[in-house]
Amino acid sequence: MLDGLSAPEQVRRREQVNRRRAWDEVPRWQIYLPLGIYLLFTLVPFYWILLFALRPAGSTSLVPWPATTEHFEKVWTERNFATFFQNSLLIGLATLVMTTVIALTGGYALARFDFRIKKGFMLALLCSQFVPGALLLVPLFQTFAGLRMINSLGSVIIAETVFQLPLSMILISGFIRNVPYSLEEAAWVDGCNRFSAFRIVVLPLLRPGLVAVGSFAFVHAWNHFLFALMFLSSQDKQTIPVGLNTLLGADSVDLGALAAGGVIAAVPVVIVFAFIQKWLVTGFSAGAVKG
């Protein structure tokens, strides 16, 4: 059955057969039991937050029935979550675009060009990941104050982009290295310049990697609390994480409103990952293979 295949293909087929046999020999309960425990551990907190968000105030039922939307209406209108949602969405999308575009250009330079300080620059990018965001608050605040950008969404967008760029640039450079350089050379022979060859040949192949990098930039900007708290002072400029913090009172906590706000904060992230799951898996698989 394997006679007509090349040697590498025969080895790959034999490995697949061996893995399938090993899988068939494992008792099913040894697989499903830990997976079921992990699934239960993951889903119970989600059910609990939905329970508090949907059941009426004062109810102690373990089933949200009859369900109510009063908590969602309260946080969306009275607690100004509609404005918080718009601000978070704007910051997340702007961070996604800026991070992806800048990381794409920088990653291409790191992947395709050799220069004297390349290794040192890569080391600096890696070391920057060990710097906590709180350590950047004072210099960033002074910089934005000098630029008169305090209490502006632009300050948070720039801060989030700067914070996401090092890792995004490293990831993008890895994705570009997996694209054979001969493809660009063939495009040059056909009359394309470097930019045209990149746009026509390389960029379509980077789609999974761009989705992976952009999605994490969006999710981080959506969930990040510290920069929005420090750089935005007006209530109409606040974001979802800061809005959730305002629901925590000094003496009491409105659990229904807090749960409803948490559901509102989680829905966009769940939708994003539901739509980009296949691209995300493909992107990480591509980035894990050395070209």
Residue pairs with C-beta under 8 A, 6 or more apart in sequence:
2 9
2 10
2 13
2 14
5 13
49 259
49 262
49 263
50 64
50 259
50 263
51 62
51 63
51 64
51 259
52 71
52 255
52 256
52 258
52 259
53 64
53 71
53 72
53 256
53 259
53 260
53 262
53 263
54 64
54 67
54 68
54 69
54 71
55 61
55 63
55 64
55 65
55 67
55 68
55 256
56 66
56 68
56 70
57 70
57 71
57 256
70 256
71 256
71 257
71 259
71 260
72 260
72 263
72 264
74 256
74 257
74 260
75 81
75 243
75 247
75 257
75 260
75 261
75 264
76 82
76 264
79 243
79 246
79 247
79 257
79 261
80 235
80 236
80 238
80 243
81 240
81 243
81 261
81 264
83 235
83 236
83 238
84 238
84 239
84 240
84 242
84 243
85 240
85 264
87 153
87 237
87 238
87 239
87 240
88 221
88 222
88 239
88 240
88 241
89 222
89 268
90 153
91 153
91 156
91 157
91 160
91 221
91 222
91 228
91 239
92 218
92 219
92 221
92 222
92 268
93 218
94 153
94 157
95 157
95 160
95 161
95 164
95 217
95 218
95 220
95 221
96 214
96 215
96 217
96 218
96 221
98 157
98 161
99 160
99 161
99 164
99 165
99 168
99 213
99 214
99 217
100 168
100 210
100 213
100 214
100 217
102 161
102 165
102 169
103 165
103 168
103 169
103 171
103 172
103 213
104 172
104 206
104 210
106 165
106 169
106 172
106 173
107 168
107 169
107 170
107 171
107 172
107 173
107 174
107 175
107 176
108 172
108 173
108 176
108 198
108 202
110 118
110 121
110 122
110 169
110 170
110 173
111 172
111 173
111 174
111 176
111 177
112 176
112 181
122 170
125 166
125 167
125 169
125 170
126 166
126 170
128 166
129 166
129 167
133 163
133 224
133 226
133 227
134 226
136 159
136 163
137 226
137 227
137 230
140 155
140 159
140 227
140 231
141 150
141 230
141 231
144 150
144 152
144 155
144 158
144 159
144 231
149 155
149 158
149 231
150 231
150 233
151 231
151 232
151 233
151 234
151 237
152 231
152 232
152 237
153 232
153 237
155 227
155 231
155 232
156 221
156 227
156 228
156 231
156 232
156 239
157 221
159 227
159 231
160 217
160 220
160 221
160 224
160 227
161 217
163 220
163 227
164 216
164 217
164 220
164 221
168 213
168 216
168 217
171 209
171 212
171 213
171 287
172 206
172 209
172 210
172 213
174 209
174 287
175 206
175 208
175 209
175 210
175 283
175 286
175 287
176 202
176 206
177 290
177 291
178 286
178 287
178 289
178 290
178 291
179 201
179 202
179 205
179 206
179 291
180 291
183 201
183 202
184 194
184 197
184 198
184 201
184 202
186 201
187 196
187 197
187 200
187 201
188 194
188 197
192 200
192 201
207 279
208 279
208 280
208 282
208 283
208 286
209 283
209 286
209 287
210 283
211 276
211 279
211 280
211 283
212 279
212 280
212 283
212 284
212 287
213 283
215 272
215 273
215 276
215 280
218 272
219 269
219 272
219 273
222 240
222 265
222 268
222 269
223 241
223 265
223 269
224 241
225 241
225 242
225 245
228 238
228 239
228 241
228 242
229 241
229 242
229 245
232 238
232 239
232 242
238 246
240 261
240 264
240 265
241 265
243 261
244 258
244 261
244 262
244 265
247 253
247 254
247 257
247 258
247 261
248 258
273 280
